[in-house]
Each structure stands twice: as structure tokens, then as C-alpha cells.
Amino acid sequence: ETMAWSESVDTLLANKDGLAAFRTFLKSEFSEENVEFWLACEDFKKTKSSTTIASKAKKIYSDFIQDDAPKEINIDFHTKNHISQNISEPTLSCFDDAQRLIYSLMAKDSFPRFLRSEAYKELVKKQQNGSQKRWLPFL
């Protein structure tokens, strides 16, 4: 299972334990806001009620987008400006561009570093040792 996380950032994000391990790693690099924003966007896109869309959008905006937000993500001025102009009438796709940028940043930057990290190597080693014991009970 742990080995499968290395296939893609999608595989990692879709796995509860993989996501937890990746979050811990990002925390150690002071960049957990990226995965938190991505998860908030995933949750936001499933929103059905229009009043909930507005309140969730404003929460995401205040947490991650606006200047000096507590978990401000690093996105370009154009994307940030576009969101700021449209936040008063949010749609389910209003954060798509920012989410794509953050996903790309995680996939190209954080994810490869995670796979090279001691934390990931330890998890893989633990799992390999565990599976050997399962198949070779006499060890």
C-alpha cells in the first residue's frame, strides 16, 4: 500500500493514510496550507445548496486567498485577483484555477520531496517488514 503512493500524487491523496503522511510531511516543510486548500476545494465542489456555496467560498477565500490570510497559499496575482473579483457571486468552479496551480505545485515539488524523505522511506520499510512476517511466519 505504502509503495503504491509513489505511483502518483492522486494515489497518495486518495488514500487516508497516504494523505495523513503527506500532511505531516508538508507540516514539517511549513507548507500544509497547500493540501488543506486542495482538500477544501474538493469538498467545496461537492456542495449542493447555494447558500452553503456562498458561505464555504467566503471561508476558503478568507482562510487561503485574501492578503494576510492565516493559511495564505502562494498563487499568482492574476489568479488571486480573478477570485477576488468573483467571490461576491461564487460558483462551484471559482477556485479551479488556484486549485490546479496548487495541485501542480504539490505534484512537481512537494510530492517528489516526500518520496525522497526519511519519513516515507521509514513507512515503506515498516510495511515491507510487516508483509515479510505475514508471509514468513517462521522469521
N, CA, C and O atoms as a GROMACS GRO file, in nm:
protein
  556
    1GLU      N    1   0.083  -0.120   0.000
    1GLU     CA    2   0.000   0.000   0.000
    1GLU      C    3   0.087   0.126   0.000
    1GLU      O    4   0.067   0.216  -0.081
    2THR      N    5   0.182   0.131   0.091
    2THR     CA    6   0.270   0.248   0.100
    2THR      C    7   0.347   0.268  -0.030
    2THR      O    8   0.367   0.381  -0.073
    3MET      N    9   0.391   0.159  -0.090
    3MET     CA   10   0.463   0.166  -0.218
    3MET      C   11   0.375   0.226  -0.327
    3MET      O   12   0.424   0.298  -0.413
    4ALA      N   13   0.245   0.196  -0.324
    4ALA     CA   14   0.153   0.244  -0.427
    4ALA      C   15   0.142   0.397  -0.425
    4ALA      O   16   0.112   0.458  -0.528
    5TRP      N   17   0.165   0.458  -0.309
    5TRP     CA   18   0.157   0.605  -0.301
    5TRP      C   19   0.254   0.672  -0.398
    5TRP      O   20   0.229   0.784  -0.444
    6SER      N   21   0.364   0.605  -0.428
    6SER     CA   22   0.464   0.667  -0.514
    6SER      C   23   0.420   0.672  -0.661
    6SER      O   24   0.484   0.740  -0.742
    7GLU      N   25   0.311   0.601  -0.696
    7GLU     CA   26   0.263   0.600  -0.834
    7GLU      C   27   0.225   0.739  -0.882
    7GLU      O   28   0.263   0.781  -0.992
    8SER      N   29   0.149   0.811  -0.799
    8SER     CA   30   0.107   0.946  -0.837
    8SER      C   31   0.059   1.022  -0.715
    8SER      O   32   0.027   0.963  -0.611
    9VAL      N   33   0.054   1.151  -0.729
    9VAL     CA   34   0.004   1.233  -0.619
    9VAL      C   35  -0.146   1.203  -0.597
    9VAL      O   36  -0.195   1.214  -0.485
   10ASP      N   37  -0.217   1.166  -0.704
   10ASP     CA   38  -0.359   1.129  -0.691
   10ASP      C   39  -0.377   1.006  -0.603
   10ASP      O   40  -0.465   1.002  -0.516
   11THR      N   41  -0.293   0.905  -0.624
   11THR     CA   42  -0.299   0.783  -0.544
   11THR      C   43  -0.276   0.816  -0.398
   11THR      O   44  -0.345   0.766  -0.309
   12LEU      N   45  -0.179   0.902  -0.374
   12LEU     CA   46  -0.145   0.943  -0.238
   12LEU      C   47  -0.262   1.018  -0.174
   12LEU      O   48  -0.300   0.987  -0.061
   13LEU      N   49  -0.318   1.116  -0.245
   13LEU     CA   50  -0.426   1.199  -0.189
   13LEU      C   51  -0.555   1.120  -0.168
   13LEU      O   52  -0.637   1.156  -0.083
   14ALA      N   53  -0.573   1.013  -0.246
   14ALA     CA   54  -0.695   0.932  -0.235
   14ALA      C   55  -0.688   0.833  -0.120
   14ALA      O   56  -0.790   0.775  -0.081
   15ASN      N   57  -0.570   0.812  -0.064
   15ASN     CA   58  -0.552   0.715   0.044
   15ASN      C   59  -0.546   0.787   0.178
   15ASN      O   60  -0.467   0.879   0.196
   16LYS      N   61  -0.631   0.744   0.272
   16LYS     CA   62  -0.641   0.811   0.402
   16LYS      C   63  -0.505   0.817   0.472
   16LYS      O   64  -0.465   0.923   0.520
   17ASP      N   65  -0.434   0.705   0.478
   17ASP     CA   66  -0.304   0.701   0.545
   17ASP      C   67  -0.199   0.780   0.466
   17ASP      O   68  -0.114   0.847   0.524
   18GLY      N   69  -0.206   0.770   0.334
   18GLY     CA   70  -0.113   0.844   0.249
   18GLY      C   71  -0.131   0.994   0.266
   18GLY      O   72  -0.034   1.069   0.278
   19LEU      N   73  -0.256   1.036   0.268
   19LEU     CA   74  -0.288   1.177   0.288
   19LEU      C   75  -0.235   1.225   0.423
   19LEU      O   76  -0.176   1.333   0.433
   20ALA      N   77  -0.256   1.144   0.527
   20ALA     CA   78  -0.208   1.181   0.662
   20ALA      C   79  -0.056   1.193   0.664
   20ALA      O   80  -0.001   1.287   0.722
   21ALA      N   81   0.012   1.099   0.601
   21ALA     CA   82   0.159   1.102   0.597
   21ALA      C   83   0.209   1.223   0.518
   21ALA      O   84   0.306   1.288   0.558
   22PHE      N   85   0.143   1.253   0.406
   22PHE     CA   86   0.180   1.368   0.322
   22PHE      C   87   0.158   1.498   0.398
   22PHE      O   88   0.240   1.589   0.392
   23ARG      N   89   0.045   1.507   0.471
   23ARG     CA   90   0.016   1.628   0.551
   23ARG      C   91   0.123   1.650   0.657
   23ARG      O   92   0.168   1.762   0.677
   24THR      N   93   0.163   1.542   0.723
   24THR     CA   94   0.267   1.551   0.826
   24THR      C   95   0.396   1.601   0.763
   24THR      O   96   0.465   1.686   0.820
   25PHE      N   97   0.429   1.546   0.646
   25PHE     CA   98   0.549   1.590   0.575
   25PHE      C   99   0.540   1.739   0.539
   25PHE      O  100   0.635   1.814   0.560
   26LEU      N  101   0.425   1.781   0.484
   26LEU     CA  102   0.408   1.921   0.445
   26LEU      C  103   0.417   2.013   0.568
   26LEU      O  104   0.471   2.123   0.560
   27LYS      N  105   0.365   1.966   0.680
   27LYS     CA  106   0.376   2.043   0.805
   27LYS      C  107   0.522   2.066   0.839
   27LYS      O  108   0.562   2.176   0.878
   28SER      N  109   0.602   1.961   0.823
   28SER     CA  110   0.745   1.973   0.854
   28SER      C  111   0.815   2.072   0.762
   28SER      O  112   0.920   2.127   0.796
   29GLU      N  113   0.756   2.096   0.645
   29GLU     CA  114   0.811   2.192   0.549
   29GLU      C  115   0.737   2.326   0.553
   29GLU      O  116   0.762   2.414   0.471
   30PHE      N  117   0.647   2.340   0.647
   30PHE     CA  118   0.566   2.462   0.662
   30PHE      C  119   0.488   2.494   0.535
   30PHE      O  120   0.478   2.610   0.495
   31SER      N  121   0.432   2.391   0.471
   31SER     CA  122   0.350   2.416   0.351
   31SER      C  123   0.222   2.332   0.351
   31SER      O  124   0.171   2.298   0.244
   32GLU      N  125   0.170   2.299   0.471
   32GLU     CA  126   0.048   2.218   0.477
   32GLU      C  127  -0.074   2.292   0.424
   32GLU      O  128  -0.176   2.230   0.394
   33GLU      N  129  -0.064   2.426   0.413
   33GLU     CA  130  -0.178   2.501   0.359
   33GLU      C  131  -0.212   2.456   0.217
   33GLU      O  132  -0.327   2.467   0.175
   34ASN      N  133  -0.114   2.406   0.143
   34ASN     CA  134  -0.141   2.361   0.006
   34ASN      C  135  -0.240   2.244   0.004
   34ASN      O  136  -0.339   2.248  -0.068
   35VAL      N  137  -0.212   2.141   0.081
   35VAL     CA  138  -0.302   2.025   0.082
   35VAL      C  139  -0.434   2.061   0.149
   35VAL      O  140  -0.539   2.010   0.110
   36GLU      N  141  -0.431   2.147   0.249
   36GLU     CA  142  -0.556   2.189   0.314
   36GLU      C  143  -0.645   2.266   0.216
   36GLU      O  144  -0.766   2.247   0.213
   37PHE      N  145  -0.584   2.353   0.136
   37PHE     CA  146  -0.660   2.427   0.034
   37PHE      C  147  -0.716   2.330  -0.069
   37PHE      O  148  -0.833   2.340  -0.107
   38TRP      N  149  -0.635   2.236  -0.116
   38TRP     CA  150  -0.679   2.140  -0.217
   38TRP      C  151  -0.798   2.060  -0.164
   38TRP      O  152  -0.896   2.041  -0.235
   39LEU      N  153  -0.789   2.014  -0.038
   39LEU     CA  154  -0.899   1.939   0.023
   39LEU      C  155  -1.024   2.025   0.039
   39LEU      O  156  -1.135   1.978   0.016
   40ALA      N  157  -1.005   2.150   0.079
   40ALA     CA  158  -1.119   2.242   0.094
   40ALA      C  159  -1.190   2.261  -0.041
   40ALA      O  160  -1.312   2.267  -0.046
   41CYS      N  161  -1.112   2.270  -0.147
   41CYS     CA  162  -1.170   2.285  -0.282
   41CYS      C  163  -1.245   2.159  -0.324
   41CYS      O  164  -1.352   2.166  -0.383
   42GLU      N  165  -1.188   2.043  -0.294
   42GLU     CA  166  -1.255   1.917  -0.326
   42GLU      C  167  -1.390   1.908  -0.254
   42GLU      O  168  -1.490   1.869  -0.314
   43ASP      N  169  -1.392   1.946  -0.129
   43ASP     CA  170  -1.515   1.947  -0.051
   43ASP      C  171  -1.613   2.050  -0.107
   43ASP      O  172  -1.733   2.023  -0.121
   44PHE      N  173  -1.562   2.168  -0.139
   44PHE     CA  174  -1.643   2.278  -0.192
   44PHE      C  175  -1.716   2.237  -0.320
   44PHE      O  176  -1.833   2.270  -0.338
   45LYS      N  177  -1.646   2.166  -0.410
   45LYS     CA  178  -1.705   2.127  -0.539
   45LYS      C  179  -1.822   2.030  -0.524
   45LYS      O  180  -1.900   2.012  -0.618
   46LYS      N  181  -1.836   1.968  -0.406
   46LYS     CA  182  -1.947   1.875  -0.381
   46LYS      C  183  -2.068   1.945  -0.318
   46LYS      O  184  -2.170   1.881  -0.292
   47THR      N  185  -2.056   2.074  -0.294
   47THR     CA  186  -2.162   2.150  -0.227
   47THR      C  187  -2.285   2.162  -0.316
   47THR      O  188  -2.274   2.192  -0.434
   48LYS      N  189  -2.403   2.139  -0.257
   48LYS     CA  190  -2.528   2.143  -0.335
   48LYS      C  191  -2.605   2.274  -0.315
   48LYS      O  192  -2.654   2.331  -0.412
   49SER      N  193  -2.617   2.320  -0.193
   49SER     CA  194  -2.702   2.436  -0.163
   49SER      C  195  -2.632   2.568  -0.196
   49SER      O  196  -2.514   2.586  -0.166
   50SER      N  197  -2.705   2.660  -0.258
   50SER     CA  198  -2.645   2.787  -0.300
   50SER      C  199  -2.602   2.873  -0.181
   50SER      O  200  -2.503   2.946  -0.190
   51THR      N  201  -2.675   2.865  -0.070
   51THR     CA  202  -2.633   2.943   0.047
   51THR      C  203  -2.504   2.884   0.106
   51THR      O  204  -2.418   2.958   0.153
   52THR      N  205  -2.492   2.752   0.104
   52THR     CA  206  -2.370   2.688   0.153
   52THR      C  207  -2.253   2.719   0.060
   52THR      O  208  -2.141   2.737   0.106
   53ILE      N  209  -2.279   2.725  -0.070
   53ILE     CA  210  -2.174   2.760  -0.167
   53ILE      C  211  -2.114   2.896  -0.130
   53ILE      O  212  -1.992   2.911  -0.124
   54ALA      N  213  -2.201   2.993  -0.105
   54ALA     CA  214  -2.154   3.127  -0.072
   54ALA      C  215  -2.073   3.129   0.057
   54ALA      O  216  -1.966   3.190   0.062
   55SER      N  217  -2.122   3.063   0.161
   55SER     CA  218  -2.051   3.066   0.290
   55SER      C  219  -1.919   2.989   0.284
   55SER      O  220  -1.819   3.032   0.340
   56LYS      N  221  -1.920   2.873   0.215
   56LYS     CA  222  -1.796   2.795   0.203
   56LYS      C  223  -1.693   2.871   0.120
   56LYS      O  224  -1.574   2.870   0.152
   57ALA      N  225  -1.739   2.936   0.012
   57ALA     CA  226  -1.648   3.012  -0.074
   57ALA      C  227  -1.582   3.125   0.005
   57ALA      O  228  -1.462   3.147  -0.006
   58LYS      N  229  -1.661   3.196   0.083
   58LYS     CA  230  -1.606   3.305   0.164
   58LYS      C  231  -1.506   3.254   0.267
   58LYS      O  232  -1.405   3.319   0.295
   59LYS      N  233  -1.534   3.136   0.323
   59LYS     CA  234  -1.443   3.076   0.421
   59LYS      C  235  -1.311   3.037   0.354
   59LYS      O  236  -1.204   3.066   0.408
   60ILE      N  237  -1.318   2.974   0.239
   60ILE     CA  238  -1.197   2.938   0.165
   60ILE      C  239  -1.119   3.064   0.130
   60ILE      O  240  -0.996   3.069   0.142
   61TYR      N  241  -1.192   3.166   0.085
   61TYR     CA  242  -1.127   3.292   0.048
   61TYR      C  243  -1.056   3.354   0.168
   61TYR      O  244  -0.940   3.395   0.157
   62SER      N  245  -1.124   3.361   0.280
   62SER     CA  246  -1.064   3.425   0.398
   62SER      C  247  -0.951   3.341   0.459
   62SER      O  248  -0.856   3.396   0.516
   63ASP      N  249  -0.961   3.208   0.447
   63ASP     CA  250  -0.857   3.121   0.503
   63ASP      C  251  -0.731   3.113   0.415
   63ASP      O  252  -0.620   3.107   0.466
   64PHE      N  253  -0.750   3.114   0.281
   64PHE     CA  254  -0.639   3.080   0.192
   64PHE      C  255  -0.602   3.186   0.087
   64PHE      O  256  -0.487   3.188   0.042
   65ILE      N  257  -0.694   3.272   0.047
   65ILE     CA  258  -0.670   3.357  -0.070
   65ILE      C  259  -0.639   3.502  -0.036
   65ILE      O  260  -0.541   3.558  -0.086
   66GLN      N  261  -0.721   3.562   0.049
   66GLN     CA  262  -0.706   3.706   0.073
   66GLN      C  263  -0.568   3.739   0.130
   66GLN      O  264  -0.503   3.653   0.192
   67ASP      N  265  -0.523   3.863   0.110
   67ASP     CA  266  -0.394   3.906   0.163
   67ASP      C  267  -0.391   3.884   0.313
   67ASP      O  268  -0.486   3.914   0.384
   68ASP      N  269  -0.280   3.831   0.360
   68ASP     CA  270  -0.260   3.801   0.503
   68ASP      C  271  -0.357   3.697   0.558
   68ASP      O  272  -0.385   3.696   0.677
   69ALA      N  273  -0.409   3.611   0.472
   69ALA     CA  274  -0.495   3.502   0.519
   69ALA      C  275  -0.411   3.413   0.611
   69ALA      O  276  -0.290   3.399   0.590
   70PRO      N  277  -0.474   3.351   0.712
   70PRO     CA  278  -0.396   3.270   0.807
   70PRO      C  279  -0.321   3.153   0.742
   70PRO      O  280  -0.216   3.112   0.790
   71LYS      N  281  -0.376   3.099   0.631
   71LYS     CA  282  -0.311   2.987   0.561
   71LYS      C  283  -0.290   3.026   0.415
   71LYS      O  284  -0.313   2.945   0.325
   72GLU      N  285  -0.248   3.148   0.391
   72GLU     CA  286  -0.238   3.200   0.254
   72GLU      C  287  -0.154   3.110   0.164
   72GLU      O  288  -0.041   3.075   0.196
   73ILE      N  289  -0.212   3.074   0.051
   73ILE     CA  290  -0.142   2.992  -0.048
   73ILE      C  291  -0.066   3.083  -0.144
   73ILE      O  292  -0.098   3.201  -0.158
   74ASN      N  293   0.032   3.028  -0.208
   74ASN     CA  294   0.117   3.104  -0.298
   74ASN      C  295   0.067   3.088  -0.442
   74ASN      O  296   0.101   2.991  -0.511
   75ILE      N  297  -0.016   3.184  -0.487
   75ILE     CA  298  -0.065   3.182  -0.624
   75ILE      C  299  -0.034   3.317  -0.689
   75ILE      O  300  -0.010   3.416  -0.620
   76ASP      N  301  -0.035   3.318  -0.820
   76ASP     CA  302   0.000   3.440  -0.892
   76ASP      C  303  -0.108   3.547  -0.877
   76ASP      O  304  -0.223   3.518  -0.843
   77PHE      N  305  -0.068   3.671  -0.901
   77PHE     CA  306  -0.155   3.787  -0.885
   77PHE      C  307  -0.281   3.775  -0.970
   77PHE      O  308  -0.391   3.805  -0.923
   78HIS      N  309  -0.266   3.732  -1.095
   78HIS     CA  310  -0.380   3.723  -1.188
   78HIS      C  311  -0.488   3.629  -1.132
   78HIS      O  312  -0.606   3.664  -1.132
   79THR      N  313  -0.447   3.512  -1.087
   79THR     CA  314  -0.543   3.413  -1.034
   79THR      C  315  -0.610   3.466  -0.908
   79THR      O  316  -0.731   3.456  -0.892
   80LYS      N  317  -0.529   3.523  -0.820
   80LYS     CA  318  -0.580   3.577  -0.694
   80LYS      C  319  -0.679   3.691  -0.721
   80LYS      O  320  -0.785   3.699  -0.659
   81ASN      N  321  -0.644   3.777  -0.813
   81ASN     CA  322  -0.728   3.891  -0.849
   81ASN      C  323  -0.861   3.845  -0.909
   81ASN      O  324  -0.966   3.901  -0.878
   82HIS      N  325  -0.855   3.744  -0.993
   82HIS     CA  326  -0.975   3.690  -1.057
   82HIS      C  327  -1.072   3.635  -0.950
   82HIS      O  328  -1.192   3.659  -0.957
   83ILE      N  329  -1.018   3.563  -0.854
   83ILE     CA  330  -1.101   3.509  -0.746
   83ILE      C  331  -1.160   3.624  -0.664
   83ILE      O  332  -1.280   3.624  -0.634
   84SER      N  333  -1.078   3.721  -0.631
   84SER     CA  334  -1.123   3.836  -0.550
   84SER      C  335  -1.238   3.910  -0.618
   84SER      O  336  -1.331   3.956  -0.551
   85GLN      N  337  -1.232   3.922  -0.749
   85GLN     CA  338  -1.337   3.992  -0.823
   85GLN      C  339  -1.467   3.913  -0.827
   85GLN      O  340  -1.575   3.972  -0.836
   86ASN      N  341  -1.458   3.781  -0.820
   86ASN     CA  342  -1.577   3.697  -0.835
   86ASN      C  343  -1.630   3.636  -0.705
   86ASN      O  344  -1.729   3.563  -0.707
   87ILE      N  345  -1.565   3.665  -0.593
   87ILE     CA  346  -1.602   3.599  -0.467
   87ILE      C  347  -1.740   3.644  -0.418
   87ILE      O  348  -1.804   3.571  -0.342
   88SER      N  349  -1.786   3.760  -0.460
   88SER     CA  350  -1.918   3.806  -0.415
   88SER      C  351  -2.031   3.722  -0.474
   88SER      O  352  -2.139   3.711  -0.415
   89GLU      N  353  -2.006   3.661  -0.591
   89GLU     CA  354  -2.103   3.570  -0.652
   89GLU      C  355  -2.031   3.442  -0.692
   89GLU      O  356  -2.010   3.417  -0.811
   90PRO      N  357  -1.992   3.360  -0.593
   90PRO     CA  358  -1.909   3.242  -0.622
   90PRO      C  359  -1.984   3.132  -0.697
   90PRO      O  360  -2.105   3.114  -0.681
   91THR      N  361  -1.910   3.059  -0.778
   91THR     CA  362  -1.962   2.940  -0.845
   91THR      C  363  -1.879   2.821  -0.795
   91THR      O  364  -1.777   2.839  -0.730
   92LEU      N  365  -1.924   2.701  -0.825
   92LEU     CA  366  -1.851   2.582  -0.782
   92LEU      C  367  -1.713   2.572  -0.847
   92LEU      O  368  -1.627   2.497  -0.801
   93SER      N  369  -1.692   2.646  -0.954
   93SER     CA  370  -1.563   2.639  -1.023
   93SER      C  371  -1.474   2.760  -0.994
   93SER      O  372  -1.369   2.776  -1.056
   94CYS      N  373  -1.515   2.846  -0.900
   94CYS     CA  374  -1.440   2.971  -0.879
   94CYS      C  375  -1.298   2.952  -0.828
   94CYS      O  376  -1.214   3.041  -0.843
   95PHE      N  377  -1.268   2.837  -0.769
   95PHE     CA  378  -1.132   2.813  -0.720
   95PHE      C  379  -1.053   2.716  -0.808
   95PHE      O  380  -0.940   2.680  -0.775
   96ASP      N  381  -1.112   2.675  -0.921
   96ASP     CA  382  -1.049   2.572  -1.005
   96ASP      C  383  -0.907   2.608  -1.049
   96ASP      O  384  -0.816   2.525  -1.041
   97ASP      N  385  -0.887   2.732  -1.096
   97ASP     CA  386  -0.754   2.771  -1.144
   97ASP      C  387  -0.652   2.767  -1.030
   97ASP      O  388  -0.541   2.716  -1.047
   98ALA      N  389  -0.690   2.820  -0.916
   98ALA     CA  390  -0.599   2.820  -0.800
   98ALA      C  391  -0.572   2.676  -0.754
   98ALA      O  392  -0.460   2.642  -0.719
   99GLN      N  393  -0.677   2.593  -0.756
   99GLN     CA  394  -0.659   2.454  -0.714
   99GLN      C  395  -0.564   2.381  -0.810
   99GLN      O  396  -0.481   2.302  -0.767
  100ARG      N  397  -0.578   2.408  -0.939
  100ARG     CA  398  -0.488   2.346  -1.038
  100ARG      C  399  -0.343   2.388  -1.012
  100ARG      O  400  -0.252   2.306  -1.018
  101LEU      N  401  -0.323   2.516  -0.984
  101LEU     CA  402  -0.187   2.565  -0.956
  101LEU      C  403  -0.127   2.497  -0.833
  101LEU      O  404  -0.012   2.455  -0.835
  102ILE      N  405  -0.205   2.487  -0.727
  102ILE     CA  406  -0.158   2.427  -0.603
  102ILE      C  407  -0.134   2.276  -0.622
  102ILE      O  408  -0.037   2.222  -0.570
  103TYR      N  409  -0.224   2.211  -0.696
  103TYR     CA  410  -0.205   2.068  -0.726
  103TYR      C  411  -0.074   2.048  -0.801
  103TYR      O  412   0.004   1.958  -0.770
  104SER      N  413  -0.052   2.132  -0.901
  104SER     CA  414   0.069   2.123  -0.981
  104SER      C  415   0.194   2.146  -0.895
  104SER      O  416   0.294   2.076  -0.909
  105LEU      N  417   0.186   2.243  -0.807
  105LEU     CA  418   0.297   2.270  -0.715
  105LEU      C  419   0.325   2.148  -0.628
  105LEU      O  420   0.441   2.109  -0.609
  106MET      N  421   0.219   2.087  -0.574
  106MET     CA  422   0.238   1.968  -0.490
  106MET      C  423   0.295   1.853  -0.573
  106MET      O  424   0.387   1.784  -0.529
  107ALA      N  425   0.239   1.832  -0.693
  107ALA     CA  426   0.280   1.719  -0.777
  107ALA      C  427   0.425   1.732  -0.823
  107ALA      O  428   0.499   1.633  -0.825
  108LYS      N  429   0.467   1.853  -0.859
  108LYS     CA  430   0.601   1.871  -0.915
  108LYS      C  431   0.708   1.899  -0.810
  108LYS      O  432   0.826   1.876  -0.834
  109ASP      N  433   0.666   1.949  -0.694
  109ASP     CA  434   0.763   1.996  -0.596
  109ASP      C  435   0.757   1.915  -0.466
  109ASP      O  436   0.852   1.845  -0.431
  110SER      N  437   0.646   1.924  -0.394
  110SER     CA  438   0.635   1.861  -0.262
  110SER      C  439   0.633   1.708  -0.271
  110SER      O  440   0.700   1.640  -0.192
  111PHE      N  441   0.558   1.654  -0.367
  111PHE     CA  442   0.543   1.508  -0.379
  111PHE      C  443   0.678   1.437  -0.402
  111PHE      O  444   0.707   1.341  -0.332
  112PRO      N  445   0.759   1.483  -0.498
  112PRO     CA  446   0.890   1.416  -0.516
  112PRO      C  447   0.978   1.426  -0.390
  112PRO      O  448   1.049   1.332  -0.357
  113ARG      N  449   0.972   1.540  -0.321
  113ARG     CA  450   1.049   1.554  -0.197
  113ARG      C  451   0.997   1.460  -0.089
  113ARG      O  452   1.074   1.403  -0.011
  114PHE      N  453   0.864   1.443  -0.085
  114PHE     CA  454   0.803   1.349   0.010
  114PHE      C  455   0.855   1.208  -0.016
  114PHE      O  456   0.891   1.136   0.078
  115LEU      N  457   0.859   1.168  -0.144
  115LEU     CA  458   0.904   1.032  -0.178
  115LEU      C  459   1.052   1.010  -0.142
  115LEU      O  460   1.093   0.897  -0.118
  116ARG      N  461   1.130   1.118  -0.139
  116ARG     CA  462   1.272   1.108  -0.102
  116ARG      C  463   1.294   1.124   0.049
  116ARG      O  464   1.405   1.106   0.098
  117SER      N  465   1.189   1.159   0.121
  117SER     CA  466   1.203   1.189   0.264
  117SER      C  467   1.228   1.064   0.347
  117SER      O  468   1.188   0.954   0.310
  118GLU      N  469   1.295   1.084   0.459
  118GLU     CA  470   1.320   0.974   0.552
  118GLU      C  471   1.187   0.919   0.605
  118GLU      O  472   1.174   0.798   0.624
  119ALA      N  473   1.090   1.007   0.628
  119ALA     CA  474   0.960   0.965   0.681
  119ALA      C  475   0.894   0.862   0.588
  119ALA      O  476   0.844   0.760   0.634
  120TYR      N  477   0.895   0.890   0.457
  120TYR     CA  478   0.835   0.797   0.360
  120TYR      C  479   0.915   0.667   0.355
  120TYR      O  480   0.858   0.558   0.353
  121LYS      N  481   1.047   0.679   0.352
  121LYS     CA  482   1.132   0.559   0.346
  121LYS      C  483   1.107   0.469   0.467
  121LYS      O  484   1.104   0.347   0.455
  122GLU      N  485   1.090   0.531   0.584
  122GLU     CA  486   1.061   0.455   0.706
  122GLU      C  487   0.927   0.381   0.695
  122GLU      O  488   0.916   0.264   0.732
  123LEU      N  489   0.825   0.450   0.642
  123LEU     CA  490   0.693   0.387   0.626
  123LEU      C  491   0.701   0.267   0.532
  123LEU      O  492   0.642   0.162   0.558
  124VAL      N  493   0.775   0.282   0.423
  124VAL     CA  494   0.791   0.173   0.326
  124VAL      C  495   0.863   0.055   0.392
  124VAL      O  496   0.823  -0.060   0.376
  125LYS      N  497   0.969   0.086   0.467
  125LYS     CA  498   1.046  -0.019   0.534
  125LYS      C  499   0.959  -0.094   0.635
  125LYS      O  500   0.963  -0.217   0.644
  126LYS      N  501   0.880  -0.020   0.711
  126LYS     CA  502   0.789  -0.083   0.810
  126LYS      C  503   0.691  -0.176   0.741
  126LYS      O  504   0.666  -0.287   0.786
  127GLN      N  505   0.636  -0.128   0.629
  127GLN     CA  506   0.538  -0.210   0.558
  127GLN      C  507   0.604  -0.335   0.500
  127GLN      O  508   0.548  -0.444   0.506
  128GLN      N  509   0.724  -0.319   0.443
  128GLN     CA  510   0.794  -0.435   0.387
  128GLN      C  511   0.825  -0.537   0.496
  128GLN      O  512   0.809  -0.657   0.475
  129ASN      N  513   0.870  -0.490   0.610
  129ASN     CA  514   0.898  -0.581   0.722
  129ASN      C  515   0.770  -0.650   0.768
  129ASN      O  516   0.772  -0.770   0.796
  130GLY      N  517   0.661  -0.576   0.775
  130GLY     CA  518   0.532  -0.633   0.815
  130GLY      C  519   0.484  -0.739   0.719
  130GLY      O  520   0.433  -0.842   0.762
  131SER      N  521   0.499  -0.715   0.588
  131SER     CA  522   0.448  -0.812   0.490
  131SER      C  523   0.537  -0.936   0.485
  131SER      O  524   0.488  -1.046   0.457
  132GLN      N  525   0.668  -0.920   0.511
  132GLN     CA  526   0.755  -1.038   0.516
  132GLN      C  527   0.713  -1.130   0.630
  132GLN      O  528   0.708  -1.252   0.615
  133LYS      N  529   0.683  -1.070   0.744
  133LYS     CA  530   0.643  -1.151   0.860
  133LYS      C  531   0.512  -1.224   0.834
  133LYS      O  532   0.492  -1.336   0.881
  134ARG      N  533   0.423  -1.158   0.760
  134ARG     CA  534   0.295  -1.220   0.730
  134ARG      C  535   0.315  -1.345   0.643
  134ARG      O  536   0.249  -1.447   0.664
  135TRP      N  537   0.405  -1.337   0.546
  135TRP     CA  538   0.425  -1.449   0.453
  135TRP      C  539   0.524  -1.550   0.506
  135TRP      O  540   0.521  -1.667   0.466
  136LEU      N  541   0.612  -1.507   0.596
  136LEU     CA  542   0.712  -1.598   0.650
  136LEU      C  543   0.699  -1.601   0.803
  136LEU      O  544   0.780  -1.541   0.874
  137PRO      N  545   0.597  -1.670   0.853
  137PRO     CA  546   0.570  -1.666   0.996
  137PRO      C  547   0.684  -1.723   1.082
  137PRO      O  548   0.691  -1.696   1.202
  138PHE      N  549   0.775  -1.802   1.019
  138PHE     CA  550   0.883  -1.864   1.096
  138PHE      C  551   0.999  -1.766   1.120
  138PHE      O  552   1.093  -1.800   1.192
  139LEU      N  553   0.995  -1.646   1.060
  139LEU     CA  554   1.102  -1.547   1.081
  139LEU      C  555   1.087  -1.477   1.213
  139LEU      O  556   1.168  -1.390   1.247
   0.00000   0.00000   0.00000
